[in-house]
Amino acid sequence: MELAEILVDVPTMQTNQPYTYQIPTFMKEELQRGMRVVVPFGHRKVQGIVMNVVHHGTFNGRLKSIDSLMDLSPVINDEMYHLSFWLAQKTFSFQITCLLTMLPSVMKAKYQKLIKLLQPTHNQSINDIFHGQKVISFNSNSLSDEQIKLLLKLKRQKKIQVNYVVKNQAKSKKEIAVRSKLSKHQLKQALEQIPKNSVAQITVLKFFIQHYDISSVKQSFLTKLNHVSASTIKNMQDKGWLIRFKVEQYRNPYQRPIKRNYPLKLNYHQKVAVNAITRSVDQQNSNVFLLEGVTGSGKTEVYLQSIQKALIHNRTALMLVPEISLTPQMVNRVKGRFGNLVAILHSGLSRGEKYDEWRRINNGNAKVVVGVRSAIFAPLKNIGIIVMDEEHDDSYKQEDAPRYSTREVAKWRGKYNHCPVVLGSATPSLESRARAGKNVYHLLKLPERINHQALPQIKIVDMREQIANYGVKNFSKPLLASIKEKINRHEQVVLMLNRRGYSSFIMCRDCGFVLKCPNCDISLTLHMSSHTMRCHYCGHEEPIPTKCPNCGSKRIGHYGSGTEKVERELQQLIPEAKIIRMDVDTTRRKGSHERILNRFGQGKANILLGTQMIAKGLDFPNVTLVGVLNADTALQLPDFRSGEKTFQLLTQVSGRAGRAKKSGTVYIQTYNPDNYAIRLAETQNYERFYTKEMGIRHAAGYPPYYFTVRITVSDLKEVRSAGEANVVFHYLQNHLSDQTILLGPTQSTILKIKRRYYYQIIIKYKREKNLNSVLSHILMNTQKDFRRGLRVEIDPNPLKFI
């Protein structure tokens, strides 16, 4: 008997194991591990992934058979297969969730429930549901309670049949191609016989005579020839002259021409770094390098020359960047060096483009991948080097299941492929820097800018004095004067605000009422561009109120500053300024990041105003001034990493100024000018900050001195969420050692999100042998309450506790 072990797309603890199915006769030769299949599971059909094929197996009892194949070749290779086991264990996630995370979103099956009417009826209520059709798609949202009740009755009476369909969304793009059906001699004969006024047909015949050695040509190319239309080609096919057929066409997400660039001459420190990394590539060692380099020190060139070495050895390369906003400039550099060998993977691509780029990688047509966090699962084979630029960035941590750290996955793949991992940053995370201090990572330093230009001069502005003397809100006198000076000198300015939207919230001046989201325990944000109040957690929107919903007063005030509001204020203060705003709201459309940065790079604006997405990686030679409008945002959060995040952000955004021949200046506006993170960012002294922050972490017992786990319990009812959190806490108390520290259970910083109430428990430990078994027990034990709304989520080594 030919058997297959299938992991089904039903993510629960009870189904977190392969099920055995019989392989149909027609699949016996084709079925391989890593293919997607459709299988019956209970009363429905679901997608599954083949985990093993057992030839000549035995089974006592009846077995269900695989229904159909979704792929003709494996979509999960051996490396991803082994990685899924490690990832599921490491992140306390279901293995099917880990496997599907590795695939493009279009390869995740779409499930549809179909209802078939088994016999005609004159019942009007039934006909109102089916609208004259025999089969309809079941959508409970479009049916009334009475209609659903009627369908349940018909199901019991066996008058309708319910079928489950698994739809494969992964479809390749097809394009019509054309080839000649005639010999060259026959083409010439047809040309002689055709009327002289058939200009379009003559054009096509002449093309195929002149290019007879070409097997086929795209119809879209032919229609660009003089007077040739699709109907002309169809007419010539009907005459038996041409054959039209569909061919697969890769979608190209990066069609514009890229200027070729060549390896640059390295300075001493860059040479040391490249030699160390390429030595590891040569020797196929899985060393981890921490490349600590000041902003503008040439880290990208180190990456590119190290990647070149891997390609020389016929190996592949993976390069990760934290933000989609970083990809346009980085892709230009990488594609300019390696051309069509480069594939791109990030959220700005369409689903079809991501699918085609994934296929290019999987087929071996792309050798270098540039992408954001999810690109860590790119199906590259024989990887020779993995690079993580801006390795400290929060976006490298996945917040939803599986809650993986990209850095840890990169290290796993480095070991599997026997290749080095390069972690680069001007401000490494404390965890990485501490590992380098213990020689777990190899520390490489780039201490100076490649053009020998000094780091920008940083000036701290005490906003308490500014408000006391001038009553200003967003722009201090020194910063405003400097902006005007730079504009007059035709230089460019980057301004960063740690917010988005128009204003943080609106509040009634009479009763103090703040308009909050009905689904989340947070105030709604004002967006003037759409004239709405919007929740940035669940997406709820409602019109801007004209009077207070609580007391009816019309004295509603806007409090706080968002990018929209700052843009308007700045335009009033400097009418001649040409401002481009870059935040989540202006970058929603596909390709908007690149369009905005191109406009700024071409000098079509002299001020780039944005949120944190403009803080890292951008390189514009004419930017000589950076202004940080509110340096204190992260400092106000109850987060043990707030000092580290503030220092990193200020250092990174400061590095955007004075990167070419012109010197740079940075103004940091703050209400906490004496805070150590801000003072050390002023001198850009990472080593002093590292020493200071490590002392604070040691005294408080936080990472990297302790490992941490966050357990989050949520429910639609607060009392159930709090009750279950207490049950989990007591279980942990009774089963973990005395050396392990438990904090909580406490309400999450935002108690309610999307109508769910959240409580959390923090585990801090150095060594805890029982941890994995205890956490696995908690996950298994709480599954029984999943249907009534309870969720228990485990996040190993979370970046934040809020």
Secondary structure as the mmCIF struct_conf table of DSSP 4:
data_model
#
loop_
_struct_conf.conf_type_id
_struct_conf.id
_struct_conf.beg_label_comp_id
_struct_conf.beg_label_asym_id
_struct_conf.beg_label_seq_id
_struct_conf.end_label_comp_id
_struct_conf.end_label_asym_id
_struct_conf.end_label_seq_id
STRN STRN1 LEU A 3 VAL A 8
BEND BEND1 ASP A 9 ASP A 9
BEND BEND2 THR A 12 THR A 12
HELX_RH_3T_P HELX_RH_3T_P1 MET A 13 THR A 15
BEND BEND3 GLN A 17 GLN A 17
STRN STRN2 TYR A 19 GLN A 22
HELX_LH_PP_P HELX_LH_PP_P1 ILE A 23 PRO A 24
HELX_RH_3T_P HELX_RH_3T_P2 THR A 25 MET A 27
TURN_TY1_P TURN_TY1_P1 LYS A 28 GLU A 30
TURN_TY1_P TURN_TY1_P2 ARG A 33 GLY A 34
STRN STRN3 ARG A 36 PHE A 41
TURN_TY1_P TURN_TY1_P3 GLY A 42 HIS A 43
STRN STRN4 ARG A 44 VAL A 54
TURN_TY1_P TURN_TY1_P4 HIS A 55 HIS A 56
BEND BEND4 ASN A 60 GLY A 61
STRN STRN5 SER A 65 SER A 65
STRN STRN6 SER A 68 LEU A 69
BEND BEND5 MET A 70 MET A 70
BEND BEND6 LEU A 72 SER A 73
BEND BEND7 VAL A 75 ILE A 76
HELX_RH_AL_P HELX_RH_AL_P1 ASP A 78 THR A 91
TURN_TY1_P TURN_TY1_P5 PHE A 92 PHE A 92
HELX_RH_AL_P HELX_RH_AL_P2 GLN A 95 THR A 101
TURN_TY1_P TURN_TY1_P6 MET A 102 MET A 102
BEND BEND8 LEU A 103 LEU A 103
HELX_RH_3T_P HELX_RH_3T_P3 SER A 105 MET A 107
BEND BEND9 LYS A 108 LYS A 108
STRN STRN7 LYS A 110 LEU A 117
BEND BEND10 GLN A 119 GLN A 119
HELX_RH_AL_P HELX_RH_AL_P3 GLN A 124 PHE A 130
TURN_TY1_P TURN_TY1_P7 HIS A 131 GLY A 132
BEND BEND11 LYS A 134 LYS A 134
STRN STRN8 VAL A 135 SER A 137
HELX_RH_3T_P HELX_RH_3T_P4 SER A 140 SER A 142
BEND BEND12 LEU A 143 LEU A 143
HELX_RH_AL_P HELX_RH_AL_P4 ASP A 145 ARG A 156
TURN_TY1_P TURN_TY1_P8 GLN A 157 LYS A 158
BEND BEND13 LYS A 159 LYS A 159
STRN STRN9 ILE A 160 LYS A 167
STRN STRN10 LYS A 174 SER A 180
BEND BEND14 LYS A 181 LEU A 182
HELX_RH_AL_P HELX_RH_AL_P5 LYS A 184 GLN A 193
BEND BEND15 ILE A 194 ILE A 194
TURN_TY1_P TURN_TY1_P9 LYS A 196 ASN A 197
HELX_RH_AL_P HELX_RH_AL_P6 VAL A 199 GLN A 210
TURN_TY1_P TURN_TY1_P10 HIS A 211 ASP A 213
STRN STRN11 VAL A 217 LYS A 218
HELX_RH_AL_P HELX_RH_AL_P7 GLN A 219 LEU A 222
TURN_TY1_P TURN_TY1_P11 THR A 223 LYS A 224
BEND BEND16 LEU A 225 LEU A 225
TURN_TY1_P TURN_TY1_P12 ASN A 226 HIS A 227
HELX_RH_AL_P HELX_RH_AL_P8 ALA A 230 ASP A 238
TURN_TY1_P TURN_TY1_P13 LYS A 239 GLY A 240
BEND BEND17 TRP A 241 TRP A 241
STRN STRN12 LEU A 242 GLU A 248
BEND BEND18 PRO A 253 PRO A 253
BEND BEND19 ARG A 256 ARG A 256
HELX_LH_PP_P HELX_LH_PP_P2 PRO A 263 LEU A 266
HELX_RH_AL_P HELX_RH_AL_P9 TYR A 268 GLN A 283
TURN_TY1_P TURN_TY1_P14 GLN A 284 GLN A 284
STRN STRN13 VAL A 288 GLY A 293
TURN_TY1_P TURN_TY1_P15 THR A 295 GLY A 296
BEND BEND20 SER A 297 SER A 297
HELX_RH_AL_P HELX_RH_AL_P10 LYS A 299 ILE A 312
TURN_TY1_P TURN_TY1_P16 HIS A 313 ASN A 314
STRN STRN14 THR A 316 LEU A 320
BEND BEND21 PRO A 322 PRO A 322
HELX_RH_3T_P HELX_RH_3T_P5 ILE A 324 LEU A 326
HELX_RH_AL_P HELX_RH_AL_P11 THR A 327 PHE A 338
HELX_RH_3T_P HELX_RH_3T_P6 GLY A 339 LEU A 341
STRN STRN15 VAL A 342 LEU A 345
TURN_TY1_P TURN_TY1_P17 SER A 347 GLY A 348
BEND BEND22 LEU A 349 LEU A 349
HELX_RH_AL_P HELX_RH_AL_P12 ARG A 351 ASN A 362
TURN_TY1_P TURN_TY1_P18 ASN A 363 GLY A 364
STRN STRN16 VAL A 368 GLY A 371
BEND BEND23 VAL A 372 VAL A 372
HELX_RH_3T_P HELX_RH_3T_P7 ARG A 373 PHE A 377
BEND BEND24 LYS A 381 ASN A 382
STRN STRN17 ILE A 383 ASP A 389
TURN_TY1_P TURN_TY1_P19 GLU A 390 HIS A 392
HELX_RH_3T_P HELX_RH_3T_P8 ASP A 394 TYR A 396
STRN STRN18 LYS A 397 LYS A 397
BEND BEND25 ASP A 400 PRO A 402
STRN STRN19 SER A 405 SER A 405
HELX_RH_AL_P HELX_RH_AL_P13 THR A 406 ASN A 417
TURN_TY1_P TURN_TY1_P20 HIS A 418 HIS A 418
STRN STRN20 VAL A 421 SER A 425
BEND BEND26 ALA A 426 THR A 427
HELX_RH_AL_P HELX_RH_AL_P14 LEU A 430 GLY A 437
TURN_TY1_P TURN_TY1_P21 LYS A 438 ASN A 439
BEND BEND27 VAL A 440 TYR A 441
STRN STRN21 HIS A 442 LEU A 446
BEND BEND28 GLU A 448 GLU A 448
TURN_TY1_P TURN_TY1_P22 ILE A 450 ASN A 451
HELX_LH_PP_P HELX_LH_PP_P3 GLN A 453 PRO A 456
STRN STRN22 GLN A 457 ASP A 462
HELX_RH_AL_P HELX_RH_AL_P15 MET A 463 TYR A 470
BEND BEND29 LYS A 473 ASN A 474
HELX_RH_AL_P HELX_RH_AL_P16 LYS A 477 ASN A 488
TURN_TY1_P TURN_TY1_P23 ARG A 489 HIS A 490
STRN STRN23 GLN A 492 MET A 496
BEND BEND30 ASN A 498 ASN A 498
BEND BEND31 GLY A 501 TYR A 502
STRN STRN24 SER A 503 SER A 503
BEND BEND32 SER A 504 SER A 504
STRN STRN25 PHE A 505 CYS A 508
TURN_TY1_P TURN_TY1_P24 ARG A 509 CYS A 511
STRN STRN26 VAL A 514 VAL A 514
STRN STRN27 LYS A 516 LYS A 516
BEND BEND33 PRO A 518 ILE A 522
STRN STRN28 SER A 523 SER A 523
HELX_LH_PP_P HELX_LH_PP_P4 LEU A 524 LEU A 524
STRN STRN29 THR A 525 HIS A 527
TURN_TY1_P TURN_TY1_P25 MET A 528 HIS A 531
STRN STRN30 THR A 532 ARG A 534
TURN_TY1_P TURN_TY1_P26 HIS A 536 CYS A 538
STRN STRN31 GLU A 541 PRO A 543
HELX_LH_PP_P HELX_LH_PP_P5 ILE A 544 PRO A 545
BEND BEND34 THR A 546 LYS A 547
TURN_TY1_P TURN_TY1_P27 PRO A 549 CYS A 551
BEND BEND35 LYS A 554 LYS A 554
STRN STRN32 ILE A 556 TYR A 559
BEND BEND36 GLY A 560 GLY A 560
HELX_RH_AL_P HELX_RH_AL_P17 THR A 563 LEU A 573
TURN_TY1_P TURN_TY1_P28 PRO A 575 GLU A 576
STRN STRN33 ILE A 579 MET A 582
BEND BEND37 ASP A 583 ASP A 583
TURN_TY1_P TURN_TY1_P29 VAL A 584 THR A 587
BEND BEND38 ARG A 589 ARG A 589
TURN_TY1_P TURN_TY1_P30 LYS A 590 GLY A 591
HELX_RH_AL_P HELX_RH_AL_P18 SER A 592 GLY A 601
TURN_TY1_P TURN_TY1_P31 GLN A 602 GLY A 603
BEND BEND39 LYS A 604 LYS A 604
BEND BEND40 ASN A 606 ASN A 606
STRN STRN34 ILE A 607 GLY A 610
BEND BEND41 THR A 611 THR A 611
HELX_RH_3T_P HELX_RH_3T_P9 GLN A 612 ILE A 614
BEND BEND42 ALA A 615 GLY A 617
TURN_TY1_P TURN_TY1_P32 PRO A 621 ASN A 622
STRN STRN35 VAL A 623 VAL A 628
BEND BEND43 LEU A 629 LEU A 629
TURN_TY1_P TURN_TY1_P33 ALA A 631 THR A 633
HELX_RH_3T_P HELX_RH_3T_P10 ALA A 634 GLN A 636
BEND BEND44 LEU A 637 PRO A 638
TURN_TY1_P TURN_TY1_P34 PHE A 640 ARG A 641
HELX_RH_AL_P HELX_RH_AL_P19 SER A 642 SER A 654
TURN_TY1_P TURN_TY1_P35 GLY A 655 ARG A 656
BEND BEND45 ALA A 657 GLY A 658
BEND BEND46 ALA A 660 LYS A 662
STRN STRN36 THR A 665 THR A 670
BEND BEND47 TYR A 671 TYR A 671
TURN_TY1_P TURN_TY1_P36 PRO A 673 ASP A 674
HELX_RH_AL_P HELX_RH_AL_P20 TYR A 676 THR A 683
TURN_TY1_P TURN_TY1_P37 GLN A 684 GLN A 684
HELX_RH_AL_P HELX_RH_AL_P21 TYR A 686 ALA A 700
TURN_TY1_P TURN_TY1_P38 GLY A 701 GLY A 701
TURN_TY1_P TURN_TY1_P39 PRO A 703 PRO A 704
BEND BEND48 TYR A 705 TYR A 706
STRN STRN37 PHE A 707 ASP A 715
BEND BEND49 LEU A 716 LYS A 717
HELX_RH_AL_P HELX_RH_AL_P22 GLU A 718 HIS A 735
BEND BEND50 LEU A 736 LEU A 736
TURN_TY1_P TURN_TY1_P40 ASP A 738 GLN A 739
BEND BEND51 THR A 740 THR A 740
STRN STRN38 ILE A 741 ILE A 753
TURN_TY1_P TURN_TY1_P41 LYS A 754 ARG A 755
STRN STRN39 ARG A 756 TYR A 765
BEND BEND52 LYS A 766 LYS A 766
TURN_TY1_P TURN_TY1_P42 LYS A 769 ASN A 770
HELX_RH_AL_P HELX_RH_AL_P23 LEU A 771 THR A 782
HELX_RH_3T_P HELX_RH_3T_P11 GLN A 783 ASP A 785
TURN_TY1_P TURN_TY1_P43 PHE A 786 GLY A 789
STRN STRN40 ARG A 791 PRO A 796
BEND BEND53 ASN A 797 ASN A 797
BEND BEND54 LEU A 799 LEU A 799
#
